[in-house]
Amino acid sequence: MPSTTNWGLEYESPSSLPGITLTGGPGNVSPILAVQVDGALNTLSGQIDGLTDDIADINGEITDLGVDIAAGQTSITNLTNWTRTGTTNVTFTSVSSNTSSVSFGFTFPAAPRVLTNIDSGAGATALWCSRAINISTTGFSMFVFQTQGSAGTWTSIPVSYTATYRP
């Protein structure tokens, strides 16, 4: 608890006792009750302690989220339900299956469930299927294959994905 004796304030007279009156204000001539000064100091001290606690809470939340801002990584560690969506354009020539690497752009705390979809149903994609393989916390392999086993050619065919993590 702050005390007026620690703030270099002089008492009104040698016979004054702490907690009665002090001189202060402009020109150091206005009487101030020491109890009012102590009360104001206590209030201020409590507000500073509250702000310090708030800052510690905020820093703790940042740490809990696992966001390493300095490294520019958005690695997520304490999550309950997260989804990442995206699309990759697939190109290949004269094959019956193809594998492309896909990055989530951040790190899930564990390998998520990944669903894929070929976003075009016409022409070269009509008899093709897609699925995610080799799923990790940072990405997966987009595997597309022709159900009839015949070769095909794709040029920038969009294949979308949805990755979901639920502990």
C-alpha angles and dihedrals in degrees: 000000000000117000130204089230088068094054100065095246117152123223120245093248137353090259094054116107127218110271095032112080139328132190117241144118125085110352089006091263106108116098114238124189109240090218090058091051091048090048092051091047091050091050092049091047091052091050091051091048089050092051091048090052091048092051090049090050092050092048089049091052091051090051091047091054089053094225110161099197095174091058092042091235122136097204110168120211113158105046134141105189123006133166131188123188131188148144131235124194112229123208128176140141130231101340134125093218138019137190124206128182117239125192122203091211092235139039124268115209089241135004108292129217109263128202122187136198133188101228094208124061101180135089116342094017100050097102098031130105132196136208141164118251133175091028115190136167091270104038148317144231116267106220119194122180140175113243093213093049094237123134122258142176127228129188115197095327108176115236115183130202140194118205117192130186120195117163 
